[in-house]
Amino acid sequence: MKKSTLAIIATALTATLALAGCSPSSNGDASAAKAIEVGSIYEPQNLDNTAGGGQGSTEAFNGNVYEGLFKLTDDGAVEPLLAASNTVSEDGLTYTFTLVDGVTFHSGKALTSADVKASIERVTAPDSQSARKSSLAVISGIETPDAKTVVVNLSSRSISLPYLLSYVWIVNSEAPDLKTAEDGTGPYTLGTWKRGSSLSLEAWDGYWGEKAKNKEVVFNYFTDATALGNALLTKQVDIVTSVQSPDALTQFKDNPDFTVNDGKSTTKEILAFNDRVAPFDNVDVRKALYSAIDRKKLLNSIWGDYGTLIGSMVPPTDPWYEDLTGVNPYDTELSKTLLAQAGYPNGFEFTLDTPTYDPHPAVAEFVKSELAKVGVTVNINSISSDEWYSKVFKSQDFEATLQEHVNDRDVVWYGNPDFYWGYNNPQVTQWVAEAEQSATTDEQTAKLKLVNEQIAKDAASLWLYLYPQIVVAASDLTGYPVNGLNSQFYVYNITTK
């Protein structure tokens, strides 16, 4: 696979903070008068990360408009943010968090433990579309003994809880509409969202921490890689969050007006099978298709000299990474042997649901061409992001699909038989559970390496490659993130020289 203005109780504030209006307080003291113009292809579906807001809502809002008890740094470390301190009981089943003093929402309401409780419960609610919903199901209850204290009780140990809580945006529990409005604690408020065009963030004077170093940031949205590159070249934007085509790089690499940054990515391009349905419920079939595709040639055709081959769901930045690219080698004769062994000596036919945005259409055509060489016919069905969510992710009505998965540490989803791809190996499910209940990170790492190795042996999905994370910026721009962890893009330190 494949990521608000304020509407609250007071009518006056609602009018002031209407979607196309202004923030409660602009940062007049910010060093940069000119807005920082950001180019991206990931426009939010809506502004709520529990309601299918998508990669775009995370990119623009995470850490900028909304904050969590913890944050994930650009280097992948987990650090406290709204949690001033925390303690863990000896049995690992109770976490107690003390909130930072003096934090208010953009509406002016003081942050309390009740807001934290409500925010976590939004993520774990039955109708939540949060990617971390199942991981947080271990929470058995939340107590708020006073306004500054949150006690989270677990049904079993969760060594990843601080990491998982970095995904939970703390929102005003009284905010009525978070799909088109916001009420966070971050250094920015929402300015104007022009659907299909742009979304602006305005620095907020009332921020509890270090204020943003710029006055305004505008995310400009494009539908294809060429238009995105041209916008940077013509100075319509100052920075591109992730270049989508290596062809666009030639005009920037030796140009002193721009800086090309090759960062660390966690985005995997995956051909995901519906492992519940024939013929993809057969391990030999999945392994046969894996060995039929020249992934090195595919990566080069899409990204040139950039990007990385991976043999499983785990990128090199995860603690439990191993190089498993040789488990399912490119070998068309092996592919044909496995197909015959599985009962498909003459191949078979299937439909590949393919998102319409780059690079999926090109990847789909490559996969179709490669599989035809071993007698497998691919029918490409192009679908929008919304269709992908409803048809593939939610209804699980598909045979195979392409998607980019952006999160780090997401190998654990193969331990959930109900996840959209339907992989069901009880041993893997057990290892995932044991890893989460580990008392030490060494124990957790050892268990998740077993998971990583097993899903590779089972070809649970077909991991085509790891995206490069190429951030290109005007040479006078500083303070921007360069790594693509979980689609986040912190903008508060960006300035011009």
C-alpha positions as CSV (number, residue, x, y, z in Angstrom):
1,M,0.0,0.0,0.0
2,K,0.2,3.2,-0.5
3,K,-1.9,9.5,5.3
4,S,-9.0,22.1,9.7
5,T,-9.6,24.8,10.9
6,L,-11.2,25.0,14.3
7,A,-14.9,24.4,15.0
8,I,-15.6,24.1,18.7
9,I,-18.1,25.2,21.2
10,A,-18.0,29.0,21.0
11,T,-19.8,30.4,18.0
12,A,-17.3,33.3,17.8
13,L,-14.4,31.0,17.5
14,T,-16.1,28.9,14.9
15,A,-16.6,31.9,12.7
16,T,-13.0,33.1,13.3
17,L,-11.5,29.7,12.5
18,A,-13.7,28.7,9.6
19,L,-12.0,26.4,7.1
20,A,-11.0,29.2,4.7
21,G,-10.3,31.6,7.5
22,C,-7.4,32.5,9.8
23,S,-5.7,30.8,12.7
24,P,-6.4,32.0,16.3
25,S,-3.0,33.8,16.4
26,S,-0.4,34.2,13.8
27,N,3.3,34.2,14.7
28,G,4.2,37.8,13.9
29,D,7.7,37.3,15.4
30,A,8.6,34.3,13.1
31,S,11.9,35.0,11.3
32,A,10.6,34.3,7.8
33,A,7.9,36.6,6.3
34,K,7.6,34.5,3.1
35,A,5.7,31.3,3.3
36,I,7.6,28.1,2.9
37,E,6.1,26.4,-0.2
38,V,6.2,22.6,0.0
39,G,5.4,20.3,-3.0
40,S,3.7,16.9,-2.4
41,I,1.6,14.4,-4.2
42,Y,-0.1,13.3,-1.0
43,E,-3.2,15.5,-0.5
44,P,-5.3,14.4,2.5
45,Q,-8.5,12.6,1.9
46,N,-9.7,14.4,5.0
47,L,-8.0,15.8,8.1
48,D,-8.7,13.0,10.5
49,N,-6.1,10.2,10.9
50,T,-8.7,7.9,12.4
51,A,-11.2,8.4,9.5
52,G,-9.1,7.6,6.5
53,G,-7.3,10.9,6.1
54,G,-4.5,9.0,4.5
55,Q,-0.8,9.6,4.0
56,G,-1.4,13.3,3.3
57,S,-3.0,14.1,6.6
58,T,0.0,12.5,8.4
59,E,2.5,14.4,6.3
60,A,0.9,17.8,6.9
61,F,-0.5,17.5,10.4
62,N,1.7,15.0,12.4
63,G,3.9,17.0,14.8
64,N,2.9,20.2,13.1
65,V,-0.7,20.7,14.0
66,Y,-1.2,17.7,16.3
67,E,1.2,16.2,18.9
68,G,1.3,12.9,20.8
69,L,2.5,11.9,24.2
70,F,5.7,10.8,22.3
71,K,7.2,11.7,19.0
72,L,9.2,9.8,16.4
73,T,12.3,11.8,15.5
74,D,13.5,12.0,11.9
75,D,16.2,9.5,12.9
76,G,13.6,7.0,14.2
77,A,14.1,7.6,18.0
78,V,11.1,7.7,20.3
79,E,11.1,10.8,22.5
80,P,8.6,12.2,25.1
81,L,6.6,15.2,23.9
82,L,3.3,15.9,25.7
83,A,4.3,13.4,28.4
84,A,6.6,15.1,30.9
85,S,7.4,11.8,32.5
86,N,6.1,8.2,32.7
87,T,6.5,5.1,34.8
88,V,5.9,1.5,34.2
89,S,4.7,-1.0,36.8
90,E,6.9,-4.0,37.6
91,D,4.6,-6.4,35.7
92,G,4.6,-4.1,32.7
93,L,0.8,-3.8,32.7
94,T,0.4,-0.3,33.9
95,Y,1.9,2.9,32.4
96,T,1.4,6.2,34.2
97,F,2.0,9.4,32.3
98,T,2.3,12.9,33.7
99,L,1.4,15.7,31.2
100,V,3.5,18.7,30.4
101,D,2.3,21.9,32.2
102,G,0.9,24.9,30.4
103,V,-0.3,23.1,27.2
104,T,-3.4,24.5,25.5
105,F,-5.3,23.6,22.3
106,H,-5.5,26.1,19.5
107,S,-9.0,26.9,20.8
108,G,-7.5,28.0,24.1
109,K,-8.8,25.1,26.1
110,A,-6.2,23.6,28.5
111,L,-5.0,20.1,27.8
112,T,-6.1,17.6,30.4
113,S,-5.9,13.9,31.0
114,A,-9.5,13.6,29.7
115,D,-8.4,14.7,26.3
116,V,-5.6,12.1,26.2
117,K,-8.0,9.4,27.2
118,A,-10.5,10.4,24.6
119,S,-7.8,10.6,21.9
120,I,-6.5,7.1,22.5
121,E,-10.1,5.8,22.6
122,R,-10.7,7.5,19.2
123,V,-7.9,5.3,17.8
124,T,-9.2,2.1,19.3
125,A,-12.9,2.7,18.6
126,P,-14.8,0.2,16.4
127,D,-15.1,2.6,13.5
128,S,-11.5,3.8,13.7
129,Q,-9.4,3.5,10.5
130,S,-6.1,4.0,12.3
131,A,-3.3,1.7,11.0
132,R,-2.3,1.2,14.7
133,K,-5.8,0.3,15.9
134,S,-5.1,-3.5,16.3
135,S,-1.7,-2.9,18.0
136,L,-3.4,-0.7,20.6
137,A,-6.1,-3.3,21.3
138,V,-3.9,-4.4,24.2
139,I,-5.2,-1.4,26.2
140,S,-7.8,-2.7,28.7
141,G,-8.7,0.6,30.3
142,I,-7.6,4.2,30.8
143,E,-7.9,6.1,34.1
144,T,-7.6,9.9,34.8
145,P,-7.1,10.3,38.5
146,D,-6.4,14.0,38.0
147,A,-6.1,16.6,35.2
148,K,-2.4,15.9,34.7
149,T,-2.2,12.1,35.1
150,V,-3.1,9.4,32.7
151,V,-3.0,5.7,33.7
152,V,-3.1,3.2,30.9
153,N,-3.8,-0.4,31.9
154,L,-2.9,-3.3,29.5
155,S,-4.2,-6.8,29.2
156,S,-0.7,-8.0,28.4
157,R,2.8,-6.4,28.2
158,S,3.4,-4.0,25.4
159,I,7.0,-3.1,25.0
160,S,6.1,-0.9,22.0
161,L,3.5,1.2,23.8
162,P,5.5,4.5,23.8
163,Y,6.3,4.0,20.1
164,L,2.6,3.2,19.3
165,L,1.5,6.3,21.3
166,S,3.6,8.5,19.0
167,Y,0.9,7.7,16.4
168,V,-1.9,9.0,18.6
169,W,-2.8,12.6,18.0
170,I,-4.0,14.3,21.1
171,V,-7.1,16.2,20.1
172,N,-9.5,18.4,22.0
173,S,-12.2,15.9,23.3
174,E,-14.8,18.6,22.7
175,A,-14.0,19.3,19.1
176,P,-17.0,18.4,17.0
177,D,-15.5,18.0,13.5
178,L,-12.0,16.8,12.8
179,K,-12.4,15.8,9.2
180,T,-12.5,19.4,8.0
181,A,-11.4,21.2,11.1
182,E,-8.7,20.8,13.8
183,D,-7.9,21.5,17.4
184,G,-4.4,20.3,18.3
185,T,-1.6,21.5,20.5
186,G,1.1,21.8,17.8
187,P,3.1,24.8,16.6
188,Y,0.7,25.4,13.7
189,T,-3.0,26.0,13.1
190,L,-4.7,25.3,9.9
191,G,-5.0,28.2,7.6
192,T,-6.8,27.5,4.3
193,W,-7.4,24.1,2.7
194,K,-8.2,24.5,-1.0
195,R,-9.1,21.0,-2.0
196,G,-7.3,19.7,-5.0
197,S,-4.7,22.5,-4.7
198,S,-3.1,23.4,-1.4
199,L,-3.3,23.4,2.4
200,S,-1.7,26.1,4.5
201,L,-0.4,26.0,8.1
202,E,0.0,29.2,10.1
203,A,2.5,29.5,13.0
204,W,0.8,29.9,16.4
205,D,1.9,32.4,19.0
206,G,0.2,30.4,21.8
207,Y,2.4,27.3,21.3
208,W,3.6,25.8,24.6
209,G,7.1,24.9,23.3
210,E,9.7,26.3,21.0
211,K,7.8,28.3,18.3
212,A,8.0,27.6,14.6
213,K,10.9,29.3,12.8
214,N,8.7,30.3,9.9
215,K,5.4,32.2,9.7
216,E,3.5,30.0,7.3
217,V,4.0,26.7,5.4
218,V,1.9,25.8,2.4
219,F,1.6,22.2,1.1
220,N,1.0,22.4,-2.7
221,Y,-0.5,19.2,-4.2
222,F,0.3,17.7,-7.6
223,T,-1.0,14.7,-9.4
224,D,2.1,13.6,-11.2
225,A,5.9,13.5,-10.8
226,T,6.6,15.8,-13.8
227,A,4.4,18.6,-12.6
228,L,5.9,18.3,-9.1
229,G,9.5,18.6,-10.5
230,N,8.6,21.5,-12.7
231,A,7.1,23.4,-9.8
232,L,10.4,23.1,-7.9
233,L,12.4,24.1,-11.0
234,T,10.3,27.2,-11.6
235,K,10.4,28.1,-7.9
236,Q,6.7,27.6,-7.4
237,V,7.7,25.5,-4.4
238,D,10.8,25.6,-2.2
239,I,11.0,21.9,-1.4
240,V,9.6,18.5,-2.5
241,T,8.9,16.1,0.3
242,S,9.7,13.0,-1.8
243,V,10.7,13.0,-5.5
244,Q,8.6,10.5,-7.4
245,S,10.7,10.0,-10.5
246,P,14.5,9.7,-11.0
247,D,14.1,11.4,-14.4
248,A,13.3,14.6,-12.5
249,L,16.6,14.6,-10.7
250,T,18.9,15.3,-13.6
251,Q,17.8,18.9,-13.7
252,F,18.7,19.3,-9.9
253,K,21.7,17.2,-9.2
254,D,24.4,19.5,-10.7
255,N,22.4,22.7,-10.2
256,P,23.8,25.0,-7.4
257,D,20.3,26.4,-6.8
258,F,19.2,23.1,-5.4
259,T,20.2,20.4,-2.8
260,V,19.4,16.8,-3.4
261,N,19.1,14.7,-0.2
262,D,19.1,10.9,-0.4
263,G,17.5,10.0,3.0
264,K,16.3,6.8,4.7
265,S,12.9,5.4,3.6
266,T,10.4,3.1,5.3
267,T,8.1,3.0,2.2
268,K,7.8,-0.5,0.7
269,E,6.3,-1.1,-2.8
270,I,4.3,-4.3,-2.3
271,L,2.4,-6.7,-4.5
272,A,0.0,-8.0,-1.9
273,F,-2.0,-11.2,-2.5
274,N,-5.3,-12.0,-0.9
275,D,-3.9,-15.0,0.8
276,R,-7.4,-16.3,1.6
277,V,-8.4,-17.0,-2.0
278,A,-7.1,-19.5,-4.6
279,P,-4.5,-19.6,-6.0
280,F,-2.8,-17.3,-3.6
281,D,-3.6,-19.5,-0.6
282,N,-0.9,-21.8,-2.0
283,V,2.6,-20.9,-0.8
284,D,4.2,-22.4,-4.0
285,V,2.1,-20.1,-6.2
286,R,3.2,-17.0,-4.2
287,K,6.8,-18.0,-4.3
288,A,6.5,-18.8,-8.1
289,L,5.3,-15.3,-8.8
290,Y,8.1,-13.8,-6.6
291,S,10.8,-15.7,-8.6
292,A,9.2,-14.7,-11.9
293,I,9.8,-10.9,-11.4
294,D,13.2,-9.3,-11.9
295,R,13.0,-6.9,-9.0
296,K,16.4,-5.4,-9.7
297,K,15.3,-4.5,-13.3
298,L,12.0,-3.2,-11.9
299,L,13.7,-0.9,-9.4
300,N,16.1,0.4,-12.0
301,S,13.3,1.1,-14.4
302,I,11.4,3.1,-11.9
303,W,14.1,4.7,-9.8
304,G,17.4,4.4,-11.7
305,D,20.3,4.2,-9.3
306,Y,18.1,5.0,-6.3
307,G,16.1,2.7,-4.0
308,T,16.9,-0.6,-2.3
309,L,15.8,-4.2,-2.8
310,I,14.3,-5.9,0.2
311,G,13.3,-9.5,0.8
312,S,10.6,-9.0,3.4
313,M,8.5,-6.3,5.1
314,V,11.4,-4.9,7.2
315,P,13.5,-1.9,6.0
316,P,17.1,-1.5,7.2
317,T,16.1,1.1,9.7
318,D,14.1,-1.4,11.8
319,P,16.0,-3.1,14.6
320,W,15.1,-6.6,13.3
321,Y,16.2,-6.1,9.8
322,E,18.0,-8.9,7.9
323,D,18.9,-9.2,4.3
324,L,16.5,-11.7,2.9
325,T,16.6,-10.8,-0.7
326,G,18.0,-14.3,-1.6
327,V,15.1,-16.2,-0.1
328,N,13.0,-15.9,-3.2
329,P,15.5,-15.4,-6.0
330,Y,14.7,-14.2,-9.5
331,D,14.6,-17.5,-11.4
332,T,12.0,-18.1,-14.2
333,E,12.8,-21.8,-14.4
334,L,12.2,-22.2,-10.6
335,S,9.0,-20.2,-11.1
336,K,7.7,-22.6,-13.7
337,T,8.6,-25.6,-11.6
338,L,6.8,-24.2,-8.6
339,L,3.7,-23.4,-10.7
340,A,3.6,-26.9,-12.0
341,Q,4.1,-28.3,-8.5
342,A,1.2,-26.2,-7.3
343,G,-1.1,-27.6,-10.1
344,Y,-0.8,-24.7,-12.6
345,P,1.6,-26.0,-15.3
346,N,-0.1,-23.7,-17.8
347,G,-0.3,-20.7,-15.5
348,F,-3.5,-18.9,-14.5
349,E,-5.2,-15.5,-14.8
350,F,-5.8,-12.9,-12.1
351,T,-6.8,-9.3,-11.6
352,L,-4.4,-6.8,-10.1
353,D,-6.1,-3.8,-8.5
354,T,-3.7,-0.9,-9.2
355,P,-3.9,2.6,-7.7
356,T,-3.8,5.2,-10.4
357,Y,-1.1,7.4,-9.0
358,D,2.7,7.0,-9.6
359,P,4.5,4.7,-9.6
360,H,1.9,2.0,-9.4
361,P,0.7,2.1,-13.1
362,A,4.3,1.6,-14.4
363,V,4.9,-1.2,-11.8
364,A,1.7,-2.9,-12.8
365,E,2.7,-3.0,-16.5
366,F,6.2,-4.4,-15.6
367,V,4.7,-7.1,-13.4
368,K,2.2,-8.0,-16.2
369,S,5.1,-8.3,-18.7
370,E,7.2,-10.4,-16.3
371,L,4.5,-12.8,-15.3
372,A,3.4,-13.4,-18.9
373,K,6.8,-15.1,-19.4
374,V,5.8,-17.9,-17.0
375,G,2.3,-18.2,-18.4
376,V,0.5,-16.0,-15.9
377,T,-2.0,-13.5,-17.3
378,V,-2.5,-10.2,-15.3
379,N,-5.5,-8.1,-15.8
380,I,-4.8,-4.6,-14.5
381,N,-7.8,-2.9,-12.8
382,S,-7.0,0.8,-12.2
383,I,-8.7,2.2,-9.1
384,S,-8.6,5.5,-7.1
385,S,-7.3,5.8,-3.6
386,D,-10.8,5.9,-2.2
387,E,-11.8,2.8,-4.2
388,W,-8.6,1.0,-3.0
389,Y,-9.6,1.7,0.6
390,S,-13.2,0.6,0.3
391,K,-12.7,-2.4,-2.1
392,V,-9.3,-3.7,-1.0
393,F,-8.6,-2.6,2.5
394,K,-12.1,-2.6,4.0
395,S,-14.1,-5.1,2.0
396,Q,-11.0,-7.3,1.1
397,D,-12.7,-7.9,-2.3
398,F,-9.6,-8.5,-4.4
399,E,-7.2,-11.1,-5.7
400,A,-4.0,-9.1,-5.7
401,T,-3.1,-5.4,-5.4
402,L,-0.2,-2.9,-5.5
403,Q,0.3,-0.5,-2.6
404,E,3.0,1.3,-0.8
405,H,3.3,0.8,2.9
406,V,4.9,3.7,4.5
407,N,5.3,2.8,8.2
408,D,8.3,1.5,10.0
409,R,8.0,-1.5,12.4
410,D,4.9,-2.7,10.5
411,V,6.0,-6.4,10.0
412,V,3.7,-7.1,13.0
413,W,0.7,-6.8,10.7
414,Y,1.5,-10.2,9.4
415,G,0.6,-11.5,12.8
416,N,-3.0,-10.3,12.3
417,P,-5.0,-12.8,10.1
418,D,-7.8,-10.2,9.7
419,F,-5.5,-7.7,8.0
420,Y,-6.5,-7.0,4.4
421,W,-4.0,-9.4,2.8
422,G,-5.3,-12.3,4.9
423,Y,-2.0,-14.0,5.7
424,N,-2.6,-16.5,8.5
425,N,0.3,-18.4,10.0
426,P,-0.5,-19.3,13.7
427,Q,3.2,-19.5,14.5
428,V,3.8,-16.0,13.2
429,T,0.9,-14.7,15.1
430,Q,2.3,-16.3,18.3
431,W,5.8,-14.8,17.7
432,V,4.3,-11.4,17.1
433,A,2.4,-11.6,20.4
434,E,5.5,-12.9,22.2
435,A,7.6,-10.1,20.8
436,E,5.2,-7.4,22.0
437,Q,5.2,-9.0,25.5
438,S,9.0,-9.1,25.7
439,A,10.7,-7.7,28.7
440,T,13.7,-6.4,26.8
441,T,14.3,-5.0,23.3
442,D,16.7,-7.9,22.6
443,E,14.0,-10.4,23.2
444,Q,11.6,-8.4,21.0
445,T,14.2,-8.2,18.2
446,A,14.9,-11.9,18.3
447,K,11.2,-12.8,17.9
448,L,10.6,-10.3,15.1
449,K,13.5,-11.7,13.2
450,L,11.8,-15.1,13.3
451,V,8.7,-13.4,11.9
452,N,10.6,-11.7,9.2
453,E,12.3,-14.9,8.1
454,Q,9.0,-16.9,8.1
455,I,7.0,-14.5,6.0
456,A,9.8,-14.4,3.5
457,K,9.8,-18.2,3.3
458,D,6.0,-18.1,2.9
459,A,6.2,-15.3,0.4
460,A,3.3,-13.8,2.4
461,S,3.4,-10.8,0.0
462,L,5.7,-9.8,-2.8
463,W,8.0,-7.0,-1.5
464,L,9.2,-5.4,-4.7
465,Y,11.5,-2.7,-3.4
466,L,12.1,0.0,-0.8
467,Y,11.4,3.5,-2.1
468,P,14.3,6.0,-2.0
469,Q,13.6,9.0,0.1
470,I,14.8,11.9,-2.1
471,V,14.1,15.3,-0.8
472,V,15.0,18.1,-3.1
473,A,15.1,21.7,-1.8
474,A,16.2,25.1,-2.8
475,S,19.8,25.5,-1.7
476,D,19.0,28.4,0.6
477,L,16.5,26.3,2.6
478,T,17.6,24.7,5.9
479,G,16.0,22.8,8.8
480,Y,13.9,20.3,6.8
481,P,13.7,16.6,7.5
482,V,15.3,14.2,5.0
483,N,14.1,10.8,6.1
484,G,10.7,9.3,5.2
485,L,9.6,7.7,8.4
486,N,5.9,7.1,8.5
487,S,5.2,9.9,6.0
488,Q,5.8,12.6,8.7
489,F,7.3,15.9,7.6
490,Y,8.1,18.2,10.4
491,V,8.2,21.8,9.0
492,Y,8.7,23.9,12.1
493,N,12.5,24.3,11.8
494,I,12.5,25.2,8.1
495,T,14.0,28.6,7.3
496,T,15.8,30.3,4.4
497,K,19.4,31.4,4.7
